Amino acid sequence: MQAVDNEVLNQVAHWLREERRCWLATVVQTWGSSPRPVGSLLACDADGHIVGSLSGGCVEDDLLEKLTAGELARDHAQFFQYGITAEETEKLGLPCGGHLYIVVEPLHSTPDYRAHFDHLAQRLARRRTVERSVDLARGTFSYTDVEQHAPLSWDEGAQVLKHTYGPRHQLFIIGAGMVSKYLAELAQMLDYEVSVCDPREQLLEDFAVPGTRLVNDMPDDAVRAHANDPSSAIVALTHDPRIDDMGLMEALKSDAFYIGAMGSTRTSASRRERLAALDLSDAEIARLHAPIGLPIGSKTPPEIAIAVIGEITAVRKRRVAAAREALRAAETSAG
């Protein structure tokens, strides 16, 4: 989940607590060029306040006008399409050939709605995952706490939307050194929540990257407390095995989708031997990316940071593609 989508859900929960009527719109399908991916969220209230985005600015004004005028999703959730005609595409400024399919839900400040969105916000605050289901035909909504993220599912025939919400992707960095500073800056540009852990207090005090959460704790304790979830990537960058290995011992047993450690091929081989001696299994050690990063010949701290964030991105994209393929295979088998 991107930061802006997390903000949308928190704002909806806030509006409902203030007894303000609002709407939630979700991108369920796109064709052609699309500025925002499937699963993107937008919320607005009856006074015209908007948070989030469906198209990067193409359809938001038109959608708000339809909602506040009562032309769309007045009493119940509704499926709606943008960009069906060439005239509409040109009028709204959609990218060439772009179609945008959305589900829009009117939300009311009832105990059920308030409890529903409060739970979603609290679940995400704990870096946990929750699947939300909306049945447009029956006018019902529900949630199920789940352990893994799954791609959005929209059944147009049955008019059922299933959308898994998860925490923002997090980059958890062990070590507050020079590479960590460049890596933290790059990760924030890619919408990661960034945490830096180092038991050496002075190094943390000198870590001048705004927006980074600083954790002055032993890395094994910090990983357990802050990064034991499938949306986290953990990297050990201190070059000090007394610190790195302690964090890696816990990281390799965690649910993090990526674990990496900086060091040469020789250093990495020695690290694997130490980890094996610490009773980690072969399967756990095999999760370690070391030497860390894509092999781009990086030497300087910014080059190393580029290589690391590139590898993390590649691993994350392969993971998403595999999940989508598994969903398609399950749907084909069920059909």
Steps between C-alpha positions, in 0.01 A plus 500: 500500500628843407519778756220694331263199518580449867416867551165449326389228741607700803311804371185294440515367856543859625207633295272223622592568861403864436164378356577638155363326194766399249578271209779252429601424140726212398664435161402141419615472140684699234555467127769676301705774662416568863670754730401306816502122556214265581420529871554876517263681736328837519267634768297820512240650729181691432686832531729412210815413692706236316781272611671248275490466122353275234656644187757759594245778447310393188163394644499625859306822438240324287457224759459751784238690298301182435517390864399831657219544244359158590557359151725216614508264802227694675361219714706191419838398360527528123731382223594780260712533186705789365645530150248283317456749216765697316317822588510423870868405485583831331279702738651353814858494377544125545814354342461376144268201497468494877196350672446529874255274686414590858276394787355790699351449845290748699608479865275594789596576860331195649653281773564224245686726259697671776608167652585366155736782400646538848603136481661549158700799626609320817602190307721702267650694792621165637651413158250221447288402200122495462274399212194714440200364309219707349192334346333764285197285418420424864616832639730337757860550608734300725863442586721200573838525668753319279872431515599553136426764239297396196425688176172689478215285369199648321222268381288717272237229453446443872574867580743404777820688583772344714788731586788415729641795694848471640753732659734719296811327382773558756875506461659410833870591497746367756782750531505881475791538259556684172343234276198498730447873447491470121285188519251664737460796263445276196253280687292799608480613137347158425241543778663268753466564869862503617633394841866507600619296797836537669600431861766773466314811615747754359467367146121528520525857624707585191261326257352802323231354271163663574201266522703201620404319818808451717518196729771497765482133595670168443413386148347163592255665740428775248427255216254309719327822603493692173570288190354151542245524218477412126512867397843564648845478343793474743859591413812477718756765408733553797792277391517399867404132541422555868214727393406368155493132596282568801241668280527239224439216746157644568434632149553162333229352725260787435231549236696777323491467121867595458809464721841620383844568644784713366841342448727335245455145374761382748342691788158365407629142499644547848172651617305198376735271694441702817125494450505123451694467825224699670248226413330670207375248246625477142161624380518805727856585394402458133267799539799731548601725209875534542693657345213745506360683198487462124840434338548842339863543602412740780786640707392831655230533769237644261573229242466230765170654612370492141600134466329409827171678434502358147525144631232559763270639230562200274426253781183687595375514139563127448308431820201703380508333157508154659200585718303622198588187304390281791169690516443455124578129528258462792225684309562285190486182706181609675341587166 
